[in-house]
Amino acid sequence: MIEARELTKRYGDKTVVDQLSFTVRPGEVTGFLGPNGAGKSTTMRMIVGLDAPTKGSVTVGGRSYAGHAAPLQEIGTLLEAKSVHPGRSALNHLMALAYTHGIPRRRVDAVIELAGLTSVAGKRVGAFSLGMGQRLGIAAALLGDPDIIMLDEPVNGLDPEGVLWVRNLLRGLADEGRAVMLSSHLMSETALIADHLVIIGRGRLLADTTVEYFTREASGGGVRVASTEAARLRALLAGPDVTITSSSAEELLVTGRDAHEIGTMAATHGVALYELTAQSVSLEAAFMDLTRDEVEYQSAPAGTERKAA
């Protein structure tokens, strides 16, 4: 588990991370999201001791990163895939990491195979493509078989097969009871992988919630239900805290009752339904709406550029 409490980082008079508190729990993939300049990289660097907090604290598995005798076996990280000496081979890079932590050669071979690097293990890293570099970074993160994994943009440069591999890998790690922290700008991919979301903007916490709740609330909530007996169903669902609107003669939008409650009531009274959908928006749309005023660099809408006189 990763626990950040009132984590703050200042550089001179600029506050990059501002009293940030969150928890990355075992058995979950936590998506760590925010616009460029939000403080994500600084936060992850503080987690693994590369930057010291100005104030507050962060623990990994109950203690500071520096307090672990073999940190690679506590938390595996991918912060910069290309931070490898270009003259080393993939095998030599992983072996060097393994020697520092007493990790056996068989584990090195295992992560090389897991990452699909067996055929290029002896090649110089400087000749690797971006995708191959990502695979090597993930292999290094998993080398110590840690209970906590923290990855920054892990699918960057990967082809569709590689993206699917990372998705299944992270889901499998979380299902084994490990805590997985994932930072990514690919909202569609994050929506498929993440259970929980921690969203920051300008160093401050904006949301700490599940993906389902976040997208549902961003849509305004409600359940869309369709039936040839919409009028009868409306009467059954009516209540003091229930709002029902119609988009057509056979469709209702219901707020104040969830899909389970509506379905049960319809079944009890013999009302056939051909649609029952909790309303939500995409993670990307919900994220853009939440962070609209938190972006460091605001792009102008397409077509608004001025022509030179």
N, C-alpha and C positions, 0 to 999 in steps of 0.2 A: 504494500500500500504506500502511496505517496500522499503526504499531508502537508499542505502549505497553510501557514497561519499568519495573516497580516503581512504577507511578504511584500517588501518595498525595495525598490532600487532607484537611486537618484544619481545622476551624473551632473555635478554642479547644481544649477538651479532647475534642471530638467528632470521630472519624475517619469521614469520609463515604466515602472511597475508600481502600482499604488494600492497598498493594503489589500493584497490579493489573498483570498482564502478559498481553498477547494480541496477535495479528496479524490484520489484515483483508487478505486476499490478492486479487490480481487474478484475474479470471475466476470469482469466487465471490460468492454472496450470503451474508453473515454475519449471522445473527440475533443481536442483542444483547438478552438477556432478563434479567429480574429482577423481583422484587416491587416494589411501591411503596416508596420509601425505600431502594432497594438501592444507589443511587449512579449510575444510568445517565445521568441528565441532567447531573450534575456531570462525569462522565467525558467526555461528548460536548462539553461546554463547554470542558473542558481541551484537547481535541483541536484546537479551532479558536481557542484563545487567549482565550476569554472569561473563564476562570478560570485562575489560575496554580497549578501543582502545588506542594504543600508539599515534596514529594520525588519523585524519579523523573523520567521524561521521556516524551514522546510525539512522534513524527514523522509527517509527512504527505508521502508521496513522497520520503522520505529526509532531510527537514529539518523544522524546526519550522514551524508555520503562519505565524508572524510573519516567517520567513525567505524567504517567497515574495513576489516582486514583484507578482504578479497572482494572489492566492490563489483567486479565484473560478474561475480556469481550471485549478486543481489539484484542488480539492475543492468539490463542490456540497453545500450543507447545507439541511435543513429541520428547524429546531428548534422554531419557534413560528410557525405559519402566519399568525396574526393580527398579527404584528409589522410591520405596514405602516400608513403614515399613511392613515386612513380617507377623507381628502379626495382622495387621488390616484386616478387611474384605473389599471387593471392595466397598460395600455401605458406610462403615465408612470413607474410604479414600476419596471418592467423597463428602460425607457430610462435612468433614473437610474443603475441598477446597471451597465448596459452602458457608459455614459460613463466611469465610474471605472476600467474595465478595457480600454478601447479596443475594445469588442465592437461590430461593425457592426449597423445596423438590421435587416438581413436575418436575422440570428440571433435577434433579438427576435421578429420576425414568425414565425420557424420554431417557437420554443418556445411561442408563443401558440397556434399551430395544433395543435402536438403535444398540448398540454394541453386542447384543446377549448374555448378561451376566445375564439375569434375574434369571436363575436357579442356578447360583453360586454367586449371589450378597452377600450372607451371609457367604461365605467361606473365610478362611484366604488366603491372597494374596501369602504368602510363599509357598502354595501348588499349585499355578497356573502353568500351562505349559507356555512355551515361547509365544505361540500364544494367550493364554488367557491374559497374561500380556500385549501383544500388544493391544488387544482390550480394556483393561482397560486404557491404556495410551491414546488411541484415544478418548475414552469416556471423559477422563479428559480434553483433548485438546478442545473438543466441548462443555464443560460444560457451559462456559460463553456465548455461541452463538456468537462467535467473527466474525468479518468481515475478519480477517486474520488468516490463519492456516499454521503452519510450522511444518513439520513432518520429522524425520530422520529415514530412513529404516522402514516405517510403516508396510510392509508386511513380515518382518523378523519373521519366525516361523509360519506363517499362512498356513493353508491348502488351496487347490484350491478354495474352497467356500469362505474362508476368503479373499483371494487375489482378487477375483471378487468383493466381498463386498467393499473392500477399493477402488478399481478402480472406481466403480459406485458412491461411496460416494464422492470421491474427484472431479469427473466430475460434480456431482450434485451441490456440494458446489461452484465450479467455475461458473457454469451456473446460480447460484443465484446471481452472481456478487461479490463473495468473492475472495480475493487474496489467492492463495494456493501455498506454497513453499514446494517442495518435494525433499529430498535428498535420493538417492538410488544407489546401485550398480547393480541392476537388470535392465539392459538396455532394454530388451524386454518389461518389464512392463512399464518402463518410456516412451518408444516410444508410448505405447497405451494410456497413461494418459496425458502426457505433451503437452502443446501448445508451450511453450517457453523454451529455454535452457540457463542456465548460467553455463559455464564450466570453472573450474580453475585448475591450476597446479602450484605447489610450491608457492601457495598463490597469484598468478597472474591471471588476467582474460585472458582466451584463446579464448572464444567464447561467444557471447551474441546474440542469433538469434532464429529463429523458428526451430522446429524439421524438417519440410519439407525442408527448405532451407539448413540446415546443412547436411542432408543426401544426398540431390541432389548435392550440391557442392563437397562433398567428393567423389562422383562417377565420377566427371569430367564433369557432366552435360550432356546435349543431350537428344534426344527423339528417341526411337526405334519405327520405323513404318514399317509395312509389308503390301504389296499389290501385286496383280498379275500384276499391271501396275507400277512397281517400277521405270522403266526407264522414263516413262512419268511423274511420280510424282517428280523424281529428277530434271527434267527440270523445272517444275513449282516452286519448292522450291529454286532453285539456286538464289544466290544473292551475293553482294560484301562481306558481313559479315557472310555468311553461309558456313559451312563446312559439306559435306555429304560423308560418307563412306558406303561401302557395306560389309555385312557379308555373304550374299548369293544373289542369283538372285532376290529374292523377298523381301529382308530386307534392310532397310537403317537406319543408325544412323546419326541423324541430330543435329547439334549444330548451334545456331544463330537464331533459331525459336522455340517457345514453342509449347506444344501439342495443345493448343486452336487454334493457328494460323495455324498449319499444318492441323488439322481436318477441319477447316473452308475452307481452300484453296482446300482440296481434295473434300469436298462436293460441293463447287461451280463449280468445273470442272468435277464432276461426276466420281471421282476416288474412287473405293470401297477399304476400309481398313479393314484388319482383325486383326491388332494390332496397338495400339497407346499408348506407355508407356513412361512416363518421367523416365529417368534412375536415380536410387538411390541405395545406399547401406544400410545395416542395421545400426541402431544407434550404436550398439556395434562396428561394423567395423569402422565406422567413428570416434567414440570416441577413439578407440585404436590407430588409425592412428594419431589423433591430439595430444594425450597425450603420445606418444611413448617415448619421451625424458624427460617427466615430472614425471615419476614414481620414488618413493623413493627406492623401492626394485624391482630389475629386476630379473625375473625368467629365468633360462636357458631353452632353448628348450628341449622338451621331447627327451630322448634317448642320451643326450650329457653327462650324468654323467660318471665319470671315474671309472673304476673298480680298486679295491685295488690291489696293486702289491702282 
